[in-house]
């Protein structure tokens, strides 16, 4: 039986230690999440989660007044409801 070291092959893919920052459409509000995991919109501070610390999230207004979809790159990660002053992630 072969040992892992005999089967190892270096990856043919190049590793880049820099990550391209997200680009959002012009109609999307961009907010940077602070060190405690919070973002602010219209004077309201909401917790996006510590996993997003330092990240730029896109906020796209929905048809419902006071609601915004929360985007990280091209993935929708939550919804903000300004009337309830809440954010639902996931």
C-alpha positions as CSV (number, residue, x, y, z in Angstrom):
1,X,0.0,0.0,0.0
2,X,1.3,3.4,-1.0
3,X,2.0,6.1,1.6
4,X,0.7,9.7,1.1
5,X,4.2,11.0,0.5
6,X,4.6,8.8,-2.5
7,X,1.3,10.0,-4.1
8,X,1.8,13.8,-3.5
9,X,2.0,16.0,-6.5
10,X,2.4,19.8,-6.4
11,X,-0.7,21.7,-7.6
12,X,-0.5,23.0,-11.2
13,X,-2.6,26.0,-10.2
14,X,-0.9,29.3,-9.1
15,X,-1.7,30.6,-5.7
16,X,-2.4,34.3,-5.3
17,X,-2.3,35.8,-1.8
18,X,-4.3,38.8,-2.8
19,X,-8.1,38.8,-3.1
20,X,-9.9,40.9,-5.6
21,X,-12.2,43.3,-3.8
22,X,-15.9,42.9,-4.7
23,X,-17.4,45.1,-7.4
24,X,-21.1,46.1,-7.1
25,X,-23.5,47.8,-9.5
26,X,-23.9,51.5,-9.3
27,X,-27.4,51.2,-7.7
28,X,-25.9,49.2,-4.7
29,X,-24.9,50.9,-1.5
30,X,-21.5,49.6,-0.3
31,X,-20.8,49.4,3.5
32,X,-17.6,48.2,5.1
33,X,-18.2,46.0,8.2
34,X,-16.3,47.3,11.2
35,X,-14.0,45.3,13.5
36,X,-16.9,44.3,15.8
37,X,-18.9,42.9,12.8
38,X,-21.3,45.8,12.5
39,X,-22.4,47.9,9.5
40,X,-24.4,51.1,9.4
41,X,-27.2,52.3,7.1
42,X,-29.2,55.5,7.6
43,X,-27.9,56.0,11.1
44,X,-28.8,52.4,12.2
45,X,-26.0,50.0,13.3
46,X,-26.7,46.3,12.6
47,X,-24.6,43.2,13.3
48,X,-23.6,41.4,10.1
49,X,-21.4,39.0,12.0
50,X,-17.7,38.8,12.9
51,X,-17.1,36.6,9.8
52,X,-17.5,39.8,7.7
53,X,-15.1,42.0,9.7
54,X,-13.4,44.4,7.2
55,X,-15.4,43.2,4.3
56,X,-17.3,45.4,1.9
57,X,-21.0,44.3,1.6
58,X,-23.4,45.5,-1.0
59,X,-26.9,46.6,0.0
60,X,-29.5,46.5,-2.7
61,X,-32.9,48.1,-2.0
62,X,-35.9,45.8,-2.5
63,X,-39.5,46.5,-3.6
64,X,-40.5,46.6,0.1
65,X,-39.9,50.0,1.7
66,X,-37.0,50.0,4.1
67,X,-35.7,46.5,3.1
68,X,-32.3,45.8,1.6
69,X,-30.7,42.6,0.3
70,X,-27.2,42.1,1.7
71,X,-24.7,40.8,-0.8
72,X,-21.1,39.6,-0.5
73,X,-19.6,39.5,-3.9
74,X,-22.3,37.7,-6.0
75,X,-23.9,35.8,-3.0
76,X,-26.9,37.1,-1.2
77,X,-26.1,36.7,2.5
78,X,-29.0,38.4,4.2
79,X,-31.8,40.9,4.4
80,X,-32.1,44.2,6.3
81,X,-35.4,45.5,7.6
82,X,-35.0,49.2,8.6
83,X,-38.5,49.4,10.1
84,X,-37.7,46.6,12.5
85,X,-34.0,47.7,12.8
86,X,-33.0,44.2,12.1
87,X,-30.7,42.2,9.9
88,X,-31.3,38.5,9.1
89,X,-28.2,36.7,7.8
90,X,-28.2,33.4,6.1
